[in-house]
Amino acid sequence: MDNPVNLKNSVDKLGGTFEDLGFGFGIVTISINNLDKLGSIPQIQYIELPKNLYADFLPANEASCVLSAWDVYKLSGKGVLVGFIDSGIDYTHQAFMNKDGTSRIQYIYDLSSGGKVWNNNDINRAIKSNNPFSVVPERDDLGHGTHVAGIACGGGNIDRRHFGPAYESSIAMVKMTGEGKTVYGKSTQLMRGVKFLVDRANSMNVPLVINLSFSTNDGAHDGTSLLEQYIENICLLEKINFVISAGNEGDRGHHVGSELKDTQTISMNISEDEKIITLQMYKSFTEDISIEIKNPANVSTGVINIKEGYSNGRIQNDRYFIYYSGPKPFSLNGEILISLTSDSAALVSGIWMITITKKSKTKGVYDIWMPIAEGLNPKTRFLRPNVYDTLGIPGTVKDAVTVGSYNHVTGTISSFSGRGRETGNPIKPDVVSPGENIESSVPGGGYDSLSGTSMAAPTVSGICALLMQWGIVLRNDLYMYGDRLKYYLLKGAKRNREDVIYPDPTFGYGAVCLNDTLSLIITRNKKLLRQTQKSCENIYFKEDYMNMTVEADSDIINAISKLDYACAFPIGNNYYIVSVQGNRQEDLLKAVPQILYVEMPAIYTQCALSPLDTANINKFHDNPYLTLTGRGVIAGIIDTGIDYLNSEFMYEDNTTRIMTIWDQTGVYDPKNKEISHGHEYSSTEINEAIALSKNKGDPYSKVNSRDEDGHGTKVASIIGGRGKYVGAAPDCTFAVVKLAKAKKISLNRYGIMDTPKCFTTTSVAIIQAIKYLFDYAHKVNMPIVIYIPLGTNEGGHDGHSLVERYIDQISRIRGVAVVCGTGNEGDTNTHTSGIFKSTNDVNVIEFKSGQNQKNLPMNIWFNKPDRVSLSLTSPSGEIIDKIPVKYKGQYTTKLVYEESTVYVKYNFPEELTGDELISVYIQDIKPGVWKLTLTGEYISNGQYNAWMPQRALLEEGTEFLNPSQYITLTVPATSESAIVCSYYNQDNNTLIASSGRGYTRDDRIAPIVGAGGYEVPTVGNNGETATMTGSSPASAVLAGAVILMLQWGIVDGNDKTMYSTKIKTYIIRGAARREGEVYPNREIGYGLLDLNGVFERMRSEKKSRVFVRVPNEIKKFLDKK
C-alpha cells in the first residue's frame, strides 16, 4: 500500500472506508459490487479478503516451572500489559481484580458491536454499581476468553491454585466474535485488535504480550498472507511478544500433502450436514496439473485443466467452483480454491474423490487443507491425512511464539496439537505447554476445566510477561522482548524425551520452563558498563586481528568497549562486525554472552574463468514499443572496484554514471559517519577527478580508488557498458564497493599460508558491502540490483549463513534484487556426498593431498537428526580411532609418521541449522591418499555432503577421489531469495562442465536459469578489450536483465510490486527450454535466460494489476453471478 492519504480519498469516492494499520497495511470496508473498482486504485499493491478464524477449544504452573519465579525472583507480571484477542471477558470475576477490589482490566475493545471501548475507569464504576452490566454491557457468552485470561493472569482474592503466572499484570481484552455460538472472527478484526493493543501499550509506555487463540486453515501456511506478514512486522518492529496457539488440527484429518506424483487420488468423507466445503490447494508453481472430482455416486466433473482464473460446473445437484490465483506478489505458488456447494439442504454425503494428474515433467509437492475443525462436522475429513503441517494460521508466523499442547501428567503430546512441517525451517511449534484439563475461570465467578492449545498458549503468555517484568520493568535487561526473549524461552525449555531429537515439528524446542529460562538469563546477563568511545578503524586492518560477523540478541557495543583486545560496529538487524585479536576469540565469547552466533570469515574468490543476444536482451535497447536500457535503476557491484576513468561508464558529456564508490581499502575519513572504515567517493568528486584527467592532471589525487585486478571493471562493462561493447543495461547508473582483501590471519585459518593465487576477500567485507548498497539505494529512493560475482565453499549450502540470511532480509523490500552465479566448482572435485542406509552403516571419504598442499580444511554436513562419528587413516596407514560424537570441544592429535596435526571438531547440533557439522583441519598435511571413515551412530535421513575450499585456494592434485558434481554451487548462490544462474556455452548451446550445479543441500531449486558465460566480450582497465568465461560474466548478464525488468516494472510504472520473488517468477516463466530435457534440473534450473520470453509470457496472460484473494463468503455471490 502506497500513500494512505490518496488511497483514503479514492476509497471515499467508492463509498467505502479506509483504516490505516501502519507498516504499509490497511483495511478497506466496501460493497462487494465495487470490488473490481477497488482493484484499479493505483496506491493498492495487493488485496486479500478476510479469513475466518476460530478459537482453539479443547496444575500447569508447576509443570511450567513458574512457582519458583514467584517465590525466588518475586515476579508477578506487574507493570506489563497482557492483551487478549478472544471472545471477551467476565470483568466481574474476582480473578481479574486487585486485592482492593479494583479491576486490573485496562481496556475492553468490543469489535463484535461496532468497536466500543471501555477503559479502567468505566469498568471500576461498573464493578461498584448494583447493576454492573448497565454501566459496561460486556459479557463473555462463550466463556473462552475468560478461561484463557485466567490461565495467564488470574490473581487477586482467589485461591492461589487458580493464579496465572502473571497474576498482577494489567489486562486488555479485544472481543472478536461473530454471530452465533462459535468462537469465530475475521482476520480484519484481528488486525484491528492487534493495532489497538499496540497503540494502547505505547500510550501507557509498558511492555506488551499479545495472546491469540484464534486460527484458520485459510492460506498456504508459509507466512505469505497479509495477516501473517502484518503480525510478522509487528513482532519485528514493536516492543512486544506475540504468543499464538498451534491450533487443534493435529488429529482432525484436515490436511493432505506429499510429493506430486504423475497421478494421485485423494479420498475424503463429507458428512450429512455439510452445505458447503472449500478446499485450499497449494502446489509448486512449476507444476501444471488437472483435477477430476467424483461424488459418492461416482459422477465425475470430467478432467479440469487448472489455469489462472475461474471455472465452475455441476455434479448432479451439487456445484463446484474452482479459482486459481496464479503467482502473487509475495508468493510464487499462488493458490487453488476448490469449493463444493449444494443447492439443496446439504452436499451429497459419503466418499468424494479428487484425482490430481501432473502434466509437466518437473518435481514438486502439493498440500490441501480443509477448514479447521470448529468450522466442520467432525466426520468430514480426509481418509489418509498427513498429521504434519497442521498448524493453524497465524501460528505459522516466524517471529511469533507458537505453542503446542502436551499432557503434563504423562509427558505425551496432545493428539489434537497442531504440528509443523516435517522438514525445513522455521521449526514450529516453538514450545509446548500443558493444555489438557486446565482449570481456570469461567463467567459467573466459577472455575472449570478445558483442553486445547488455547489453554496451552496463555501459560506461555504469562511467562513472557514475567520475563518482561524482570528485564524491562525492573531494568535488568531493557531488551527483553522479541527474539531476545524468544531465544531464552526456547533455550531454557525442558528437553526430557529421549525419543525426540529437538527441535522437532511436534514438541518444538521442548516444554516451557520458566525457572530454567531465568537461570540461563541471569547467568549470561551482566550489567552494562559505561560505553567507551573508540574507533575500530585502526585495528580493522591489522593482520593479527580476526574480523568476524556475529549475531547478537542485544546491543554489544557497550560490552565490547571495555575490552582492550576487540572492537565492534553494528551493521543492522542485530548483526555486528567484530575485530578480535587472533588468540582471544574464546575470551570474547565468555566476556560478551549477548553474542548468539559467530561466523568466521569465509574466503570468497572470483567466479570468472555475445550472451546478450542469446538471452534476447539487446533487442529491447531500441525496440520502438518496449525500450529498456536500465534507466532509473542502480547496478550495485561488489567486486574489485571500477576504472572510473573508463568511458564505458560515462555519459556523452564525459560526466560519470557512477553515483558512489565505497573503497573499503581507502583512507578513512572520520567525518563520514555512514561508513566504519575505508573511503566513500561521491559522483561530484568522481566528476572532478575525470576533469582533472582530461586536463592532464592527477585524478587519483581527488579519487584515489583503482581497480588493480580489473575484474570489477569487466563485469561492470557487461552489465552496463555503452562504448565498445554495449552492455545489458547501457543507461543504468552504478554504485560500486571495492572490497578489502582477506587478511593473512583469515587466510591462515583457511589453510593458506602463502600469497593466494587469485583475489580473495571475506564474508565480513561482503555483508558490509551489501548493507552499504542497500542503504544507499534507500537514501536516493531508486531500485537496485546488487550483483555479487564471488563465492565460497564454506557453509552448509542451505541458506543459513549470515550473508545468505542478510540477502533474504533485504530481498523482502520492493525494488531490491540480489543476483549471484553458481560459481566454477562443477568439475573441480571439491565436493563429495553419500548416503547412509541405516544406523551403524559405514561410509568412507577418500581424498588426495597434492604435492604442495600445506594445510587442508574440510567440512562435512549431516542432515538432522542423524548422528555420525569419524575416524581417520593417513597415507602411511596410521589410524585415529573413532572419535565419539559426544566428545566436547576440539579433538587434536599429531600423527607419528606424517607429523601432521589433525584437528576434529563436532558441532552437534550446529547452531543455525540443527544439523551435525564435523570440521576437519589437517596442518602440515603430507601428499597421498587420506581416508575419513564415517559411522552412522543414529541414521534417519542418511545424506551427507563434504566440501573442501574452492579450487583456486587449493594446490594441484588436492581433490576428493569420489567427487559429486551436484551441490557444487557456491555460497551465497544458495540463498533462498537470491536470483541465481549457472552458465553455458551460448555459441553452441552446450553445458560447461565447470559451471556450479544445484540443488541446495536442503533441496531447493537453484540455479533458476542458465545464462551464456563463454568468452563474453568485455572492456577492462584503460579501455582494453578482453573476453571472460565463467560464472561472473553469466551472472552479469542476468543482473543486466533484472535491471531492465526493474525499469519496466517500477521506473516505467508497469508493475510497482516488483519484489525479488516476482522477478524470479517472470524469469522462470520466460525461460527457453531445450528439447528433450526435464525441468527443473540441477544444471540450468528451469531453462535458459530469455528476456524476450519473459515479456511474451506477460503479454499472453491475463493482465491484472492487483491480486485479489477470494474468500469463502463470496462464493455464493459469484455462483449467482
N, C-alpha and C positions, 0 to 999 in steps of 0.2 A: 504494500500500500504506500503510495507517494502522496504528499501534500494533503493532509487531512482537511484543511480549510476548503480547498477547491472541491474535494470529494464530498464534504458535507453539503455544499451548495448544489452539487449535481444530484445528490440523493434527495434533497428537499424538493427539487423540481419534479421528481418522480413520485412525490407524495410519501416518501419514506423518512426514516430517522436514522441517524448515524451516531454511534458511540465510539469514541477513540479509546482503545485499551492500552495505548502506548506500545513501544517496541515495534512499530510498524503493523500492528494488528488492530482490527476494529470489528464492530458488529453493526450490520445494516438490517433494519426491520422494514420489510417492503411487501407489497402484494405480489403473490406468485405470478400474476399476469404481467408484471413488469420485470420479471427475472431476466429476460433476454436484453432489455434495455439497460439493466444494471451492468451486464457484461460489457457494454460498449463504453462505459466511463473510463477514460484513459488512466486515471490515477489508480485503478484497481488492477493488481497483478495476478490475483488468484482468488477464487471464490470456493468456499466449502460450506455446504448447508449443514444445519445442526444434526448432531448424532443423538440417539437415545442412550442414556446412561442409567444403570440400575445399581442399587446398593447391594453389597455382598453379604446377605444374611448367612447365616449358619452360626487355686491361689497363685495367678500369673506373675505378680510382683516378685514372689520368692524365686520362681523359676528363671526370671529375667535379672536376678541379682540386684534388685532395687533396694532391698531393705537396708543394706549397709550404707548406701548412698544417703539415706535419710539419717541414719544413726551416727555414722562416722564423719561424713562430709557436710551434714546439716543442710542438705539440699531439699528444696520443696517446689521449685519452679517459680518462686516469687520473682516478679519483675519481667517475666516472659509472657507473651500473648500466644495462646494456643487457639488457632482458628479451625473451625469445623465446617465442612460443606456437606450437609446431610439433610435429614427430614425434619429438623427443628429440635427444640429442647424444652423440657418442662422446667421453666425458670423458678417454679415454686418448690422444686425438690431441694431438700436440705444439702444434698451432695455438692451443690453449686453456690453455697453461701459461705461467708466467713463465719467465724465463731460468734461474732456480734450480731449475726442475723442479716447483714447486708449482702448484696449479691456480688459475686465475683465475675458475673457476666457483664462485659463492657458494651457489647452490641448484639442485637439480633437483627439480621437483614433478611426480610421475607421476600424472596423472589417469586414465590408462588402467588402472592397477592399484590403484584404491581410494584414491588421494590420498597416497601415501607421499612424504615429504620427506627429501631428503639435503642436508646442509649442506657447507660447505667443508672442515670437519674430516673428515667422513666420506669425502669424495672424495679428500683427500690421503692418508688411511690406505689407501684402495683403490689409489691410484697406487703406493704404496710396497710393496704386497703382491705376492707372486709370482702370486697369482690374484685380480686386482682385482675381477672380477665376483662373487666370493664375498662381498666386503665391500659393494659397491654394485652390485647386479644390474640395472644400467640400460644398455640398448643402444638404438641408433637403427637398427632393422632396415630402415627405408625410406631412410635417408640424407639425407632432405630437410632436416631441422633442422640436421644437422651442416654441410651445404653452405651453408645460409643464414647460420648463426652465423659461419662462416669468412669469408664475404663482408664482414660488418660488423665482426668483431672478431678475425679471425685475427692471430696475433702470436707472440712468443716466439722460440725457437730454430728458425726456419724461414726459407726463402728470402724476402727482402723483397718479391718479386713476388707472394707469396701473402698479404701483410699485408692486413687490412681497415683502413678508415680509423681505427677506434678500437682500435688494436692493444694498448693497455694498459688498456682498460676492464674493469670487472667484468662477469660474465655470470650470468644466471639463465635457466634453461630450464623452461618448463611443457610437459610432454609430453602432447599431446592427440590421441590417435588411437584409432579404434575397432578392431573386429576386421577380419581380412583384411589385404590388402596395398595398400589405398587410403589415401591421406593424407586422413583423414576424421575429423570430430569433431562434437560437439554444441555449439550456441550456449550452452547452460547450462554446459558445460565451459569454454568460452571466457570466460564472465563470472566463473566461479570463478578461472580463471587470471589475469585482469586484477586481481581483488581481491587475490590472493596477491602479485602483483608490486608493487602499490601499497603494500600493508601492509609488505612486506619493505624496500622503498626508504625508507619513512618510518621504520622501525625502525633502518635503517642511517644515516639522515639524509643521503642522497645523492640527487642528481637522477636521474630515470629516463627512459629511452627504451624504449617497447614496440614491437617489430616483429611484425607479423602478416601471414602469407602465406596465411591461410585465407579462403575467401569462399563465398558462396552466391547463388543467384538467387531465394531464397525470401523474397519481400517486394516492397513497392511501389517500392523504390529511391528513396525520398524522405525517409528519416530518421525514419519514424514507428514502426518496430518497436521493441520493448523493448530488443533488442540494440543497435540504433543509438543509442537515447536513453541507454542506460547508458554507452556509450562517449563520447557527447557530453558527458554530465555529468562523467565522469572528466576529459575534456580541459579542461573549463571550471574545475573545482574543485581539481585536483591539480597539483603542480609537475612535469609530465611533458610529453613529446611522444609522440604515438601515430602510428606510421608504418604504413600499410596498403597492400598491393599492389592494383593496379587490377583484377586478375584477368585470365584468359586467354580471355575470351569474345568478343574483338573480331571474329574471323573464324569463329566456330563456328556461326553461323546459328541462335542460340537466342532471338532477340528479334524480335518484330514490333510495330509500333505506328505510329499515324498519327491523323489526324482521323477521327472516326467518321462514316462516310457512311451513307446510307439502307440500303445492303446492301454487304457485303464478304465475300469468300470467301478464307480463309487455308488454304494447302496446306502439308502437312508430310510428310516421309518418315519412316516408322518402320522401323528396321532389323529384321532377322530375329530377334534375340535379346532384344528388349525385352519384359519380362513386365509391367511397369507404367510408366506415364509420367504425370506430373502437370504440368499447365499452370497457371500463375497469371496471372489476368487482372485488370487494373485499368482502370476506366473512370470518366469524370466522373459524379459521383453524381446529376447531373440527368438522365442518360440512362436510359431504360427500354429493355431490349433482349430479344431472344430469340436462341437459337442452335440450329443444327442440325448434327449431326455425321454424316458419311458415312465408312464404311470403304472400303478399296480395292476391295471388291466392289460398291460403290455402294449398300450397305444403309444406311438412314438411321435415326436416332433419332426422326425427326419433329421438329417445331418445339417447343422447350422455352422457355417464358417464364421468365426469370430473376427469382426472388423470393427474399427473405431466407429462409434455411434450406437444407434438403437436398432433393435429388431423385436418383433413380438408376434404372437400367434396363439392358437388354441390347442389344447389336448382334451378332447371331449368337452365337458362343461367347465373345465378349468382353463386358465390363461397363463401364458408365460411371457415374461418381459426381460430382455437382455440388453444391458448397456455396457459398452467398453469405452473407458475414458481415453485410452491411448496414454502416452507419456505425459506427466505433469511437471511443472517447473521444479518440484522438489523430489521427484521420483521418476526413474527411468521406466519402471514396470507398469505404472498405471493400475487400474483395477477393472474387474469384470463383475457386474451385479446380475445375478440370476434371480428373478422374482417370480414366484408361483402364487397366483391369486385365484379365488373362486367367485363365481357369480352367484352361487347358492350359499347354503349355510356354512359349508366348510370344504376344504380340499378333499379329494378322494384319499381316504386313509389307506395305509399299508406301505409296501416297499416300493419306493421310487428309485430309479437308477439313472445315473448320469455317466455317459461314456465320453471320455476325452480322447481325442486322436491327435497325435502330433504330426504336423505336416512338414516340418523342417528337419534338417539333419543336425541341428545344434543340440547341445547338452543344457538342460535346465531343470528347474524344480517348479512345483506348484503348491499352493496352500488354499484351502477352502474353510471358511468359518460360517457357522450358523450364528444367529443372535444368541446372546447369553441366556443362561438358564431361567432367569427371572422373567424373560420375555417369551418363553415357550412352555408347552406341555412337557413334563419330564420324559415322556415316551418318545418325543421327537428327537432323533439323534442319528448320527452315522453308525453303521453297523460294524465298521472296522476303523475306529477313530485312532488318532495319534495324540497321546497324552501330553506331548511337548508342544511348545508354542501355544499354551493355553492361558497365558497371562491376559488379563483384561487391560484394555487401553483406558487410561494413560499410565498404567503400571509399567509400560514399555519405555517411558522417558528415561534417558540415560542417567541424568544427574539427580533424579528423584531417588528417594529411598523406598524401594519396593519390598513389601513384607508378605511372606508366605506364612502359612499356619502349620503348627505341629502340636501333637498331643504331649503336654509336658509331663504327663504321668508315665507314658510308655516310651517316650522319645521318638515316636514314629511320625512320619509326615502325615498330615491330614489328607485323606484321599481327594477332597474337593479342592485343595490348594492349587492355584494356577502355577504352571511350570513354565520355565523359559525355553529358549532354543536349545536343542540338544548339542549343537556345535556353534562356534562363532562367538562374537562379542557384541554388546556387553553381556556379562553374566547376570542373569536375573532369575529369581528374586535376589535382592541383596542380602537379606537375612530372613530368618523365620522367628516367629514369636508364638506363644501359646494362643490358640484360637478355638479350642473345643471346651464347651460347657463353662464359659466365662461368666461369672456372676457380676452384675452391675445394675445401676439404677434404671428404673423404668418409670414412665409417667404415673403420677398419683402418689409418689413418695415411697414406693416399694423397690424390690430388687428381684431379678430373675436371671436365668442362665440362657445364653445363646451361643451358637457356634458359627464360625465363618471367618474368612480372612478380614472381614470388617472388625472382628473382635481382636484380631492379632495386631493390626496396624496401630490402633491408639496406644497400646503399651509402648511401642517404639516412639510414637509422637511425644508421649510423656517423658520418656528417657531423653529425647532430643532437647526438650525444654529444660531438663535438669543440667544437661551439658552446656547449654547456652547460658543458664544462670551461673554456673561455675566459671565459664570462660568470659562472657561479656558483662553480665550484671555485676559479678564480683571482681571483674577486671583481672582475672588470672591469665586470660588469653582472649584478646579482643577480636581475634579472627576465628573464633569457634563457631563457625556456621558453614553452610555449603559443603563443598567437597572435603574441606579440612575436617569438619565434624563427621562426615560420612566415612572418611578414611579411618578415624579412630573407632567408630561404631563397628565397622567391618573387621578391623584388625583385632578388636577385643572380643569378637564373637566366639562362642564356645564351639569347638570342632571335635566333638567327642566320639562320633561314629566311625569305627574303624573300616566299615564297608563303604564309606563315602570318600571320594577324592575331592577335596574342597579346592576352589568353589565348583559347585555343580548346579544344573538347572532346576533342581528340586529343593535343596537346602540352602542354595546360595553360598555365602561365606560362613554360615553356621547360625546357631541360635543366639539371639541378642543377649548380652550380659553386661549390665551397666558397671558393675564393680570392676571387672577385668578391663573395661574400656577406661574407666577413671584411673586405675592403677597405671595403665600404659601412658595416659596423658601426663599424669603428674611426674612419672619417671622421666619422660622425654622433654617436658617443658621446663625452661629456665627463664627467670626474669630477664627482660631485655636491658642491656646496658645502654648508656648514652651513646648515641651514634657519633662515630668519629669520621670526619670527612677526610677522604684520601682518594687520590686518583689511581685508577688501575693502569693508566697509560704506561707507566714506567716498567711495570712487571709483566704486562700482557705479552710483550715480545721477547722477554728474557728466555733464553734457551733452557734454563734449568727450572722453569715453571711450566706445569702442565695446564692447558686450557681445556675445561670440561663444560659440557652443557648439563645443567641439573634441573630437576623439577622439585619444587618445594610446596609445602602446604600453607606457608605464610611468608611474610617478608623476612628475608635472611640477611639483608644488608646490615642491620644493627648487630646481629650476632657475629658476622664475619669481620666487621670493622674493628673489633677488639683483637683480632688475630694478626700477628706480625708475619705470618707465612702465607697469607691468602688475601685475595681481593675479589669482589663480585660486583656485577652490574646487571640490572634487570633487562629482559628483552620482551616482557609482556606475557600474559596468560600463565603466571606462576613459573615461568622459565627464567633461568639466570645463566650467565656466563661466569664461571669461577676460575680464577687462576690460582694455582696452589703449587708450592714447592714440591718437586717430584717425589720426595720421600715422606711427605706429610699428608697424604690423602686420607689414610685411616684416622689420623688425628683430627682432620677436618670433619669427618663424618661423626665422630664422637662429640666434637665441640658444637656442632650445628645439627641437632636432631630434626630440625624442620625440613632438612633435605630428604625427600622421599625416594628419589631415584637419580642415579648418576649415569650419564652416558659418556664414556671415554671417547676421545676424538677418533672417529673413523677416518681412515685415509681415503680420500677421493682422488681419482685420476680422470683425465680427459677421455672422451669417448670418440676419438677421431681415428681413424685409420687413413640433357638437363631435365633433375627430377621435377622441376616446376611445371614442365609440360605434361609429364605423365600423371601428375596429380591434378591437372586441369586448373592450375592457379593463374597462369599468365593470361588466359582468355578473359579474365574478369578485369584486367587492368584498363582495357579500352573498350569494354562492352558497352554499347550505347544505352542498353536497357538496365544493366546492373553493373555499374562501375565501382569496383572495390580495390582500393590501393593501400588501405591501412590508415587512412586519415582519421585523426582524433583518438588513436589508440597508442598506448605506450608499449614498446618492446623492452621488457626488463631483462637484462642479460647479466648473468652471474658467471664470470669466467676470468680470464687473464687480463682484462682491461680492453681498451679500444684505441686505435690510432685516430685520435680526434681530428688530425690534420688531413685525413684521407677524404677526398672529395666525394666518395661514396656516401658520406654521412653529412653532406652539406646541401643547402638549398642553392638555387641558381645564383643568388646574390652573395654566395660564399659565407653565409651565416650557418651556424651549426643546427643540426636536427637533434643533437644530444641535449636533453634537458638538465641532466645532472650526472656527475661521476662521483662515486664514493670509492676512493682509493684506500683500501684497508692498510696498505703498506706506507701511506704518506705520513708526513709530519703532522702531528696532532695540533689542532687549533683549539685551545681551551675555551675560546669564545663561543664555539659551536656546541650547544648543549644537546643537539639532536643525535650526535654520534659519540661513542665512547672512546674511539681511537681512530687513527687514520685521518684523511683529509677529504672534505667534500668540496667539489667544484661546481659552480652554477653555470648555466648556459651563457650568462653575461661574461663570466670570466673566460669561458672557452672561446667566445667570440673575440674577446680582447687578445687572447693568445693567437688565434688564427690571423687577426690583423697584424700582430707583430711578425708572424711568419711571412706574410705577404710582403711586408716591408723590410725583409732581410734581418729581422730581429730574432731574439731567442724566445720562442713560445713557451718553453719549459720553465722560464723564469716566472711565468704567470700561472701556468697549469702544469705542474711537474708530475705528470702521470703518463706512463708509456706502457704499451703492450709489448714487452720484450719477447714473449713467447709467440705472439701472432695468432693464437687460436681464437681468442675472443673477437679479434677484428674479422677473421674469416667467417665465423658463424654469423656475425652481425651483418656481413655483406649478403649472405644467403637469405637472411630474414628480411632485410630492408635496404639493400644496396640500390643505387639508382644511377650508376655510371656504366662501367664496362660490362658488368653482368647485372641485369636488373633483378633484384630480389623479389621475394613473395609479396612484400608489403612496402613498396618504394616510397610511400608517403607517411609511414608511421614515424613516431618520434622515439628516442632512445633514453633509457635510464640504465646506467651501467655501474656494476660493482666489480672492481678489481680485487680479487681475493688475495688474502695473505697466504703465503706458502706455509706448509706444515713445518713446525719447528722440529729440531733434532730429537727432543725428548718424546714427541709424539711418534716420530718415525721409528725410534728405537723400540718403543712398545710394540710396534708392528713388525719388528724383526729386521728393520732396515738400518744398517749401521753406516753405510756409505751414502754418498750423494745419489738420490734416486735418478732413474733414467728418464723420467718424464716429470711434468708439472704435477705437484701434489698439494693438496690443501686438506682441510679438516671439516668435519661436520659442524664444528663450532663456528667457523668462518661462514659456512653456507647458511646456517639458520639465522645468523645476524644479517646476512645479505638479503634473505627472503623478507625478513621483517622490515628492513630499510626500504625495499622497493614497495612493499605493501603499504607502509605508512606514507611514502611519497605519493603514490597514486591516490590515496585517500585525501592527501593535502591539496592536490591540484584537481581533484574530482574528475579523474579520467579512468576509463577502463584500462586494464593492463594484462599482458601475458608475461608471466615470469618464466624464463627459459633457463633450465639447469642442464648443461651438457657434460655433467660429471656423474660418476657413480662409484659405489664401493661394494665389496662382497661381505663387509661386516654387517651383522644384524640378522634378524630372523626372516627377512624377506617376506614379511607378513603384514607390513603397515604399522608396526608398533614402535619403531624408532622415533626419537623426538623430532627429527627432521620431517619424517613422514606424517606424524601426528600434527605438526605445525602446518604442513601443507594442507591437510584435511581441514583444519580450522579456518584458514583464510579462504579456502575454496568455497566455503559456505556463503561468501559475500558476492552479491551480484556484480558482474563485470570484472571478476578476478579469475584467472585461469593459470594453472601451472603445467608446463609441458616438459616432459623428460623423454629420454631414449632408453632402450633396454640395455645399452652397453655392448661391449665387444667380446664377451666371455663365452660365447656359444660353443666354440671349439677349442677352448684353452685348457680343458681338463682340470679346472679348478673347483669343480663341484661333483659330488657323488651322492648317491641315495640308495636306499634299500628298504626292505620290509621284514619285520619280524612276524612270523606266522603264529607264534604262541609264546606264552611265558616259558622261560628257560631256553628259548631259541637263541642261537649264536650267529652273529654276522661279523665278517672281517672286512675292514677297510685297509687296503694296501696302497701305499703311496711311495713315490720315489723322490729322494732328495738329490738335486743337481750338484755338480762338482763344486760350484762356487757359492752354494747356499750356506749362509752363516747361521741364521735363526729362522724358525718357521712357526707361526701361529696358525691355529685351526679351530673352528667352532663346529660342534655337532649338535643339531637340534632334534628333539624328540617330541612328538605331539602328546599333550596331556590326555589321559592320566598315566601314560607309560612311564616306567622307571627302569633305567638301563645303567649298568655298570661297565667299567672299562679296564682293560689290561693292555700292555704294550710289549711288543717284541722288536728289538733293534736289529739292524742288518747282521750283527755278529751272532745273533741268537739269544742275547741276554733278555730276560723276561722280567717285566714289572707285573707282579701278580695282581689279580683283580682288586680294584680299589672299591670298597663298599660305597653305595650311594649315600648312605647316612653319614659319610665322612664329612666333617665340618671344616671349613676353611680351605686352604690350598695345600695339595699334596706335592712335595718336592723330593726328588731323588737325583743322584748323579750316577750315570752308568759307568761301569768299571772299564770296559774295553773302548767304547766310543768316546768316553769322557764328556759326553753331552749331559746337560742338566735338563730334566723333564719336569715341567710344572703342569699339574692337572687340577682343575677347579670344577666342582659340581655346583651348578645353580639349579636347585630343585626346591620349590618351583622358581622359575625365572620371574622377576618382579612384574613385568608388564604383560606377559602372555600366559603365565601359569604353566608353561611347558618346561621340559627339562633341557638345560643347556650344559654341555660339557666343553670347557675351554682347555685346549692343549697348547702348550708353548714349549718348543724344544730349542734350547740355547746351545750354540756351538754344534749344530747338527752335522753329522757326517754323511757322505754320499752313500747311496744304497737304497734297498727296499725296506721300508718300515711297515709294521703291521699294528693296527689297533683292533683288538678283539672286543666286541660289544656283546654283552649278555643281557637278555631281557629278563629282569627281575620281576616285572609285572607288565604285561602287554595287553592292551585293549585296542588301540589304534594300529600300532605296528610300524608306522612310517618314520623314517629318519632321513635327515639331509645334513651334509657336511660341506663347508666351504673353506678354501684357502684364500689368501689375498688375491687381488686381481693379477693377471698375468704380467702387467707392466711392473709390478712390485716384486716379482719372483725371478730367480735365476733360471737359465735354460736347463731343462731336464727335470725340474721340480714339478710334479704332477701326480694326480690320482691315477692308479692303474686300472681302475674300473669306473671311469667317469660317467656322468649322466649329462646329456646336452640340455635337459629341461631344468626349469627353475634356475636358469643362468642369467636372467635379467638382474641388473644391479639395483641396489637401493640408491635413490628414492623412487625408482620406477614402480616399486611395489606399494606405493602409497595408494590408498583407496580412491582418492579424489584427483590424483594427477592424471593428465591426459598423455598417454604413453604410446609410442610407436616403436616397432622394430625396423629393420631396413632390408632392402632387397636390391638386386641389380635392375635398374629401370631400363637399361638398354635391351636386355633380352628376357626380362620378366621372370628371372630365376631368383631363388633364395640364396643368401650368402651365409656360409657356414658360421662365420664369426659373430653373426647377429645374436644377441641375447634372446633366449626363449622363455616363455612362461610355462605354466601359470605361476601365481604366487604360491608360497608354501601353504597358505590357508585356502588354496584352490580358487581364488578369484581370477577372473579372466583379465590377463594383461600379457602382451600389449592389446590395444583395441584395434589397431590397424598397422599395416606396414607402409613405409614411405621410401622413396628412392634415396639410396645413400652410397651409390657407386660413382667414384670420380666426379664429384659435384664441382663445377667451376666456382671459384671464389676469388675475392680480391683481398690480399693481405696487407702487411705493413708497407708503407711507401708506394702503395698502388700496384704492387706486384701481383700478377695473376698466378693461380695455382689450382690444384684440384684436391678434394678431400674425399676419403671413403670411410664409412663407419656410421656409428650411431649419432654422433654430433651433427653432421650435415643433414641426416634424415630427420632428426627431431627439430632442426632449424626450419626445415621445410614445413613440418607440422605446425610449429609455432607461428610461422607466417600465415598459414591457412586459418588458424584460430584468430589471429589478429583481424583478418578480413571478415570473419564471422562476427566478431565483436563490433566492427564498424557497421556491418549490415544491421545487426540487432539493436545495439544501444545507441551508437552515434547517429545512424540514419533513422532510428525510431521504429524499425520493423518488428522488433521483439525485445522489449525492455526487460523481460525476465530471463536474460541470458546468463544463467548460472552455469557452473562448470559441468554439472550433471546433464544439463540440457545440451551443451556443446557436444558432449560425448555422444548423446543420442543422435544428434544430427550427423556427426561424423560416421557413426556406425551404420546408420540407415543409408547413407550415401556411398558407402564403400563399394569399390569394384571387386567382384569375386571371380577367381579363376575357376574355369570349368573343371569339374571332377573332384574338387576339394570339399571337405566337410568343415563347416564354420559353426562356432568359432573354433580356432585351433591355436596351438601353442606358438606357432611361428609368426603368423601375421594377424592373429585375432579374428576380426570379422571381415577382413579383406584388405584391399589396397586403398590408400588415401585418394579420394576423388572429390574435389570441391564442387565440380560440376554436378556430380551425382547427389551431393548434399542439397543443392538448390533445386534440382529436378525433382527429388522426392518431396521437398517442401511444396513445390508447385502442384504436384499430383494429388496431394492430400487436402482434405477439407481445411480451409483457413479458419482459425479460431484464435482470437487474442486472449481469451480468458478461459481457463479450465473450470468447469462447473461440476461439482460433485453432487450426484443425485441421491437424496436420502429416501428412506422407506416411506416417509409421509406423503410424498408427491407421486408415488406410483399410481394410485387410483386416479389422480387428476390426469396424469399422462395417458393412462389407459382410456379414459373417457375422451380425451382429445383425439 
